[in-house]
Amino acid sequence: MDILETLQKLANESGFIGFFHDGGYKNLFMICISCFLLWLGIKKKFEPLLLVGIAFGMLLVNVSNFYIDDVSSANALYHPELWDAFLDKNSEFYHSYGHIMSNGGFLDILYIGVKTGLYPSLIFLGVGAMTDFGPLLANPKSLLLGAAAQLGVFLAFFGAVMLGFSGPEAASIGIIGGADGPTAIYLTGKLAPNLLGPIAIAAYSYMALIPAIQPPLMKLLTTKKEREVKMEMSREVSKKEKILFPIIVTLFVILLLPSTAPLIGCLMLGNLWKECGVTARLSDTVQNALMNIVTVFLGISVGATTVAANFLTLRTLFIVILGVIAFGFSTVGGLLVGKLMYKLSGGKINPLIGSAGVSAVPMAARVSQVEGQKANPTNFLLMHAMGPNVAGVIGSALAAGFLLAVFG
């Protein structure tokens, strides 16, 4: 091979040649989107622990496939056609992880943890170890607010069906309203993996935008008098109650909805390690080391699904719109039930805590606290809002379990 042939071969294999290929502009556009998301995560600190990983995974997959005419090339980090065969019941490779392991790239291997539901479940293990269910136990009525905040899930589901999405796809879009990223990833990985990229990005983007999305709705649906309400201190919850709670919830919820077992089981096991008093090392490990490791793998592998040809569609735009509608109506559902509880309690419950019924812990509770103090500087709603907030974690897992049982 002479020098000219060598230079021509290097030029043909260069990623820059992708600029001149059909569809190359799509990859370039996705690279720009990934850089924008990196800016949001790093500069604006929008859910940086996951958004930076997702954005860089998006960058990797669109750069590595940029210059490849045949995405089955060994140079590609992620191979959509392998996962198409994995999901095709008529394919000899249907649900063949061995085929993925043998022929997949780096990101294909990492994505197995998403497809099996491993990463979201382990995230829930860490969330459970970091969660104090005491405020919920002190005020069990908070469960009603957590349930009401799932309103957006089902409204967005019906909206997606009307727009032509299939039942499993609509269920995956609707769960964005629960404001729980791991749950959205878990359900979408099971029901509609082809939509995982846009759904995950929408879910985490809206979670990061809670301080911007919720306050206007809170002011619109509540009066100044309602926002000024100071709530009484909750009773002290005993150690015995905190230990029994994860055990009882596990028994009841999983018997009711077996499909919730991976999420609820891990959530409650993590919480039991935290509360039982004899497994401090395990609790510390899942809160820190394990949580960090899984977050790395989860973010990169979710970003890998944003291949330009699959991501840049009208359906992605619909998902983004339906996601914000779902999130908005979930906030509205919690606020409306909060107003009802305000009336029934004779003005003793501040309806602002209803907005914390979404699953974004503890950000949604902090927003309730901030808005409450704006109306009344002596108001301290944080601990009261944490009850609905942690109830929302359970509520979103139950909603996902119900949808998985119906469409899985």
N, C-alpha and C positions, 0 to 999 in steps of 0.2 A: 504493500500500500504506500503510494507516494505521499508527499506532503500535502498536495492539493486535496487528495481524497480524504486524508486524515482531518484536514481543516473543515471540509464539507460535512464529514460525519459528525464532528463536534458541533458544527453549526446546526445541523438537523436535529441533534439531540438536545440542544440548548432550550431552556424554557422560554427564551425570548422569541423563538420561532412561533410560539403559541399566539402571539399577537396577530399573526397573519392567517391563522386557521379559522375555519368556520366556527362560530360560537365562542371564539377566544375572548371576545369582549365580555361575555357573561362571567367567565372566570375572573377577568380583570375587575369587573364590577363587584364581585363577591370579595375580592381582595381588599377593595376600598371599604366595603361594609365591615370587614373584620378589623381593619385599622380604626374605623370609627368606634366600634364596640370596645376596642382596646383603650381608646381615648376615654370613653365613658367609664370604663372600669378603673383605669389608673388615675386619670385627672379628676373625674367627677365622683369617683368611689361608689359607683352603682354596682352593688353586689359583687365587689371585686374578686372575692375568693373563687367564685364560679365563672363570672363573666369574662375574666381575663383568660381562663383556660378554654372556655367555649370559643372565644374570639380567636385564640391562637390555633385551636383545632380547625376552625374554619379557614384560617390562613394556610395551614399545612395542607389540607385536603385540596384546596383550590390551586395552590402553587404546584403541588406534586402531580396533579392531573392536568395541569395547564397545557403541557406540551405533548400530551399522550393522546394519539388518535384512538387507540384501542385501550380502554380503561382496564382491560384485563392484564395489561402489561405488569410485569413484576416490579417495575419502578413505582407504580402507584401505591400510596399508603392505605387507601381505602377503595374497595371494589364493590360498587352498588350492585353489579350483576350477580355477585356471589350471594348477596342477601336477597335479591329477587328470586334466585333459585331456592334459597333456604326457605322462603315463604310460599313457594309454588307447590301446591299439593300434587301436581302432576310431574314434578321434577324428581329425578332419582336422588337429588341432594336435599330433599325436603327435611327441614329440621336436622341437618347434618352439621354438627359443630366440628366434626373431624375434617370435613371438606373445607370449612372456613380456616381451621388451624393449618391445614396443609397448603392452601393456596392463597390465603389472605395476607394483607400487609400489616404493618405495625398497628394502624388504627383499627383495622378489622378485628385484630386480636383483643384490643382494649374494649371494643364495642360489645364483645360477648358479655361483659359484665353488665351492660345496660340491657341487652336483650333478655338475659336470664332474670333480671330484676335484682341482681346481687348488689350493685352500687347503691340504688335508692334505699334498699333495706338496711344496709350498713350505715347509711347516713341517718336513718331513723334510729338506729342503735345509739349513735352519738347524740342525736337530738333528745332522746329519752333521758340520757345521762345528764344532760344540761338543763332539763325542764323541772320546775317545781310545780307540782299539781296542787300544792297547798291552797292557793287562792280559789281553785275550782272546788275543792273539798269544803272549804269554808263557806262557799256560796254556790250550792249545786244548781241554782237557777241559771247559772252561767251557761249550762249545757244548752238551754233554749236559745241563747244568743249565738252560740257556736253553730247550732243547727240552722237557725234563720239565715246565717251568713253563707249558707250553701245555695241560696236562692239563685244566684247568678250562674251556678253550675248548670242547673236544669234549664234556665231561660236560654243560655247560650247553646245548649244542646239542641233545643227545638229550633233555634235560629239557624244553626249549622245544617240541620236536616232540611230546612226550607231552602237553603242555598245549594242543595244538591250533594252534600257530604253524606257518606254512608253512616249507618248507626255507630259502628266502632270509631270512625273518624270524628263524628259529632261528639261522642262521649269524651274523646281525648281532648277536643277543643274546649268543651264545657268545663273540664276540671281545672282549667286556668283560673276560673273564678274562685277556686278554693285558696288561691295565693300560697300554694305549697309546691315549690319547685320539684323536690324529690318525688312527690306523689304524682305530679303531672308527667314526669319522666317515666316513672314506673308504669302508669296506666298506658301511656302512649307507646312505650316499648312493647307492651303486650298486645294492644289493639290496633295501633296505626303507626308502625315504625317509620313508614314513609313520610310522616308529618313531624317526626321527632325534632328536627332542627328548628323549624319556625315556632313550634309550640314551646319548646324549652326556652328559646330566646324571648318570646313574648311573656312567658310566665315570670322569668327572672327580671326582665325589664320592668314589668308592672309592679313587682314586689319592691324593686328599688325606688319606684316612683310613688310609693304610698304617701309620703309627706306632701306630694303635689296633688294626687288624685282624691284623697279622702277629705281633707278639710273643706273644700267647697260643698261637697255633699253633706257634710256634718252641719255646716251653717245653713244650708238650704232646708234641711228637714227638721231642725231643732230650733227652739226659741232661745233667746238669751237667758230667760228665766230657767229653762231646763238645763242649759249648759252650766249655770252657776251652782247647781245642786251639789252640796257637799255630802258625801256618803259616810256612814258610820264605819268605824273600824270593824273588820271581820273577826270572827272568833279564831282562837289559836287552834291549829290542827295538830293532833297528837302524832307521835312517831308511828304508833300502831296503825293508824288510819293510812298514813303514807305508804306503809309496807303492804297493807292489804289491798290498796287501790289497784296497783298494776296487775296483781294476781286475779282479782275479781273481774276487772275489765277484760283481761285476756280470755278468761273462761267464757264470759257472756258474749263478747263481740265476735270471737272466732266461731263459737257455736251458732251464732245468729248468721254471720256471713263468713264462711270458711275462706273465701277468696281474699279476705283482709289479713290472713295469718302472717304473711311475711312482714308487712308494714306494722301492724298493731303488735305482733309478737316481738319484733325488734325494739319498737318504741317502749313497750312496757318492760322488757328485759333490761334495757339501758336504764330506765327509771328505777327499777328494783335494785340494780347494782348501786345506784346513787343513794337510795334511801335506807337500805338494809343495815348499813353500818359496818359490814364485815368484808366488803369487796372494794375498798377505796382504790386499790391499785387498778382493778379492772375498769372502774368508773373513770379514773383519770386517763387510762389508755384510750378508751373509746371516745372520750371527749376531745382528746388532743391528737395523739399520734395517728390512730386509726382514721379519725375524721379527716385529718389533713391528707392522708394518703389516698383515701377514697375520693375526696374532692378533686385531687389532681387527675385521677383516672376518669372520673365522671365528666368533668369539664371538657377535657380533650376529646373524649370519645363522642360526646354529644355534638361538639363542633364538627366532628368528622362527617356527620350526616348532612351537612349543608353544602353538598355538591351543587355547583351552579345550575346544572340542567334540572335538578329536582327542586331547588329552592326558589329560583326566580320564576314564579308562576302567579297567576291571579289568585289561586287558592291561598298562597302565603299572605296576600293582602287581606283576604277575607278572615284568615286566622288572627291576624293582628287586630283587626276591627272587632271581631267577636270576642277576643281576649279582653280588651278594655271594657266592652259592654258587660262581660261576665263579671269582671272584677268590680265594676261600678255597682251592678245590681246586688252583688254579695254584700257590699258595704251598706247599700240601701236596706236590704233585708234585715241586717243586724240592727240598724238604726230604728227601723219601724217597730221591731219587737222591743227594743229598748224604750221607745216612747210608750208602748203599751204597758210595759212594766213600771214605768214612771207613773202612769195614771193609776194602775192597780195598787201600787205601793203608797199612794197618797203623796207622791212627790219625793220619795226617799231614794229613788234610784236615778242616777244621771244617765240619760239615754246615750250619751257619747260613748259609753263603754261598749255599746252594741256594735260599733264600727270595728272594734277589736276582735270580733268574732271570726274574722278571716284568719288564716293560719300563719301569717307572717309574724313569727315570734322573734323578738319582743317589739319589733318596729311598730306594729299596729297599736299596741298598748301605749307606746310612747307618744304616738300621735294623739291618742285620746287624752293623755296627760297634758300635752302641750295646749290643745284646744280648750281643755277645761280650765287651765290656769290663765288663758287669755281672757276668759269670761269672769273668772274669780281667782285672783292671785293666791288666795289661801287654799285653793282646791288641790287635792292630791289624789288623783284617780288611778295612778299606775298599778298598784296592787289589785284594785278592784277590776281594772281592765285586763289584768293577766288571767283572770278566771275565764272569761270568754275567749281570750287569745289561745290558751292551751286547749280549751274545748274545741276551738276551730281546727287544731291539729288532728284531734280524734275525728271530728266531723268530716274533714276532707278525706281522711283515710276510709271512713265509712262510705262516703259518696263514691269514692273510687272502687271500693269493694262491691258496692251495689252495681255500678256500671259494668264492672268486669264480670260479675255473675250473670248479668243480662246478655252482654255481647261477647264475652270471652269464649 
